[in-house]
Structure formats: structure tokens, C-alpha cells
Amino acid sequence: MKNKINIYLIEYAINAILRQKYKSIFITTIFTLLVFLLSSIFFITNSIKYELNSTVDALPEIIVQKVKAGRHYDMDGDSIDSILSISGVSDAVARVWGYYYFENAGVNFSIVGVDSYEKQYKDSLANIVEKFDLESDKPSMIIGSGVRDVMNQNYYKDYFNFIKPDGTLKRVEIAGVFDGDTNLESNDMIVMSKDLVRDIFDIAESKASDIVVKVPNPDEVPTVVSKIKILYPDSRIITSEDLKVSYQNIFDYKSGVFLALFVVSLFTFFIIIYDKASGLSSEEKKEIGVLKAIGWRVDDVMKEKFYEAFIISFFAYTLGVALALAFVYIFQAPILQNIFIGYSQLKTNFELPFILDIQTLFLVFFLSVPIYIAATIIPSWRVATLEADEVIR
Amino acid sequence: MNKKSKTTFYVFVSLFSLVFVELLYLSYAKTLSKDSLDKKIDFIKLAQLPDLAISTESSYIRHRSLSTIGSIYKDDGSLREYFPSTFAISPSHTINKENQ
């Protein structure tokens, strides 16, 4: 029963931790903060990615844009007919949408036109719109809650005056506000009829911002894409598969804030490691020497050091993860969230959906605990292999 | 087992139960519910536009999947990234897909 855990060694390890109280507290605090910071960021990015991926399948399979001189241009509406004639395509819709810059508040609204939204979408609209009120014949729109807040601050309660390119005003009534559950998607959106969007942006009847194509069979998407590409060589085609791939690396770990955070936290961690690995204090060396003199073997010393390092690092890891879970999902990551939101005037009020990602937990675990244990054991091993009298002297 | 070992043991047990209770609570209360997921999908079907409204400062971050090669240069010809959100959110990698 040589492999049995020796409870006396564990007791000795606990005593050793408590003997160096301040050093242990310091290391535990830094370690906990490091784990907390790393796992908080991973939790936030995981939740946002989860949110993106859970709705990506509801999007049309193919989006066709026209690119001219490296810029996005309006397409000809007639293109739809030739795209519809490609076999495998079940539907193609010319979309009209764009950004409206509201100068008073300095914010951008995304305005989307839909086909006579009053009739076709009434059922699904009733599901996602609060205070739906659409009885008048006046031009009307449905807005996201962020847009409503900005408009309210500028004294537009029931309607909004859009300034058209020629300088005239277009008054549009607010018919409803999108449900708070869709905040992450709808915060800056305004949905209105296509004719109204054309009027506000001055887009001709024959033009469209882009074309969305529905292909029921996913295996046929690449063929349809290449056919569209042959028909319209100046087009840029985005498939929902492309979107999924691009969401994989939506957060740029290579630059900016992430790099800064990683560098700072890893640097702190390596200072601890360096401090530990650069050699033990004379007191710790003496301790190992005394232990060897009274009959401890090298592996006993190393086991004891392992327990010591494991208790500290595992305690700090668990505490860090517990704090990060509470910080991100219960308190909604107060300061860290701003990294992702930026300083945009149109603040989004959203709840991060909880998603347990075991991989992240393992990643943070293997980034921290084994490295710390190794940094504790290796110098102890160096001392423990020396002769006892040499160490004590 | 002496008193200190017992205390250590209890500290670890309570930490684990804390994490466990947290996970239970979060998976019960904070997971994306079927109802709100349906609403999100309904909205996406209506608007048919991808991406989240977490940062609306610039079009190539707001609708990053739809931004074109020129969108990044539109705001500034020298590609100066003056929107803080670009430090965290990368431009779409579908832009220069062929070159990768």
C-alpha cells in the first residue's frame, strides 16, 4: 500500500502553508485574480459566440452584394429573375436597408425594409413586438428599445422625423417596440416597409441594397454560389457557412485589449513562477535539510511539496472560477463588458446567456495549476537531492 | 486527521458546493430559454440581417459579416482604428477569404 495517500504528509503541508501565512495569502490572491480574469473573459466571449451561433441558422443561406471599386453598391433589382431561374433556389428577395446617422445624438440606426410588414408578418410580429399598435394608415415603423431610448431623450415619443438626402423631412409614426428578449439583435434596428426605406434613403425602385437567396438543400449551396458568381462576376457572395466560420474568430486574441490583458496576467503569473523557481529561501532549504536528516526520503519531500502546491493552486483555481461565474452571469460583468460594447452611444442592455463550456475550464486549469505545481516541485527536488549536512550547513 | 486538515477539507467541500450551487442556479435561471430563443429567431427571420447589436459605432463592426473590403477604409483612409470595439472584435474574415 505504498501508493496510499499519506495523511500526515498532507497535515504537514497544511502546516507549512500556514507557517508562511503572508506569502501563501499573497500567492493565493494573485492566482485567484488571474484565474478570475481569464475565465471571465472566456465566459463572456463564449456567451456571445453562443448567442451568434444559435440564431445563424435562421438567416438566409446566401447573401449577394455588388462590389464596385472596392465599395458596396446598390444592385439592379432585375438580377432577382436570373438568380431565381438557377435550379435549387427556392426564393430570392431584394432587400433595402442601410444606416441612418442621427446627428443630434451621434448614433447610427440600422433601417431595414420588409415587404408590407403589416400583413405578412403580423403573427410573428405580435410575438416579438411590445405595445403593437398599427391601426393608422400613416407611415409607421417598429423600433428596437435602444432606438426608443435615444428618440425619447430627443423628445420624439410617438413619431420621428427622418431627414431625407434632399433635406426635406419624413415623418414616421412609432408603431411598436421590439421585445426586450431580442435586445442583442434589435437594439439599434428600425423595421419599416420597403417603400418607406426607399423614400428615406432615396433608393430608386429598380435598385436593391443586396439580394438574399434561399436554398433549401445545403449541399446545393456551393453550386448555386458558383453559378451566381458566373452570372455576376462583380458580386460578393456570403453564405451562412462563411458566417459560421467568421464567428469562430470574432474576438481578436491577436491584438488590442486581449493581448494587453493576457500579457499583464501572464506576466504577473510568471513573476510568481520566477520567484518560486529561482531558488528557495535559506529557511526553506534548511527545512528540507532537517527533514532529510531525520529520515525523510526525496520522494517524501517531493510529495509534501506537491500537496502544498496543489492545495494552494487548486483552492485559488476553484475560488477564481466561482467568482468569475458569479461576476459574469449574476452581475453581468460590470466593467469587462465594456470592452465588448465599446463606447458606443447606443448602449445595449443585454443579459449574457449562461453556457457551461468544460473546455474553457480545462484550458484555464492547465494554464495555471500544473505550471505552478512544477515551479514549486522542481527547486525542492534540486535541494532534496543534495546531502543533508550540505544543506543545513 | 487533526483540526487543520479537517478545516481544509471543509473549506474545499464548501468551495465545491458553492461552484455546484452556482452552476445549478445559472443553468436554471440564466440559460437562454426556449421562449426567448424563439423570439430571437423570429426577429432574425424578419430582419434577415446577421450579427449582434453589441457595438454600433461603425458599420464594419455592427454588421461585420456583411462589411466589404472598403468598409474599414470608409471611416478613415489610413485604417486608423479609432473605435474601441475594434480592439476586441475583429473585422470579418470573409472579406479576404480568397487570400487566406
Interface residues (C-beta under 8 A of the other chain):
Chain A: I7 I10 E11 I14 N15 L18 I48 Y50 E51 L52 S54 T55 V56 A58 L59 P60 I63 Q65 V67 A69 G70 R71 H72 V93 R95 W97 Y99 V107 N108 S110 V112 V114 Y117 Y121 S124 L125 N127 I128 G144 G146 F178 D179 D181 T182 N183 L184 E185 S186 N187 D188 M189 V191 D210 V212 R236 I238 D242 L243 V245 S246 N249 I250 F251 D252 K254 S255 G256 V257 F258 I311 F314 F315 T318 L319 V321 A322 L325 A326 Y329 I330 I339 F340 I341 G342 Y343 S344 L346 T348 F350 E351 L352 P353 F354 I355 L356
Chain B: M1 N2 K4 S5 T8 V11 F12 L15 F16 L18 V19 E22 L23 L26 S27 K30 T31 L32 D35 S36 L37 D38 K39 K40 I41 D42 F43 I44 K45 L46 A47 Q48 L49 P50 D51 L52 A53 I54 S55 T56 E57 S59 I61 R62 H63 R64 S65 L66 T68 I69 G70 S71 Y73 K74 F83 P84 S85 T86 F87 A88 I89 S90 S92 H93 T94 K97
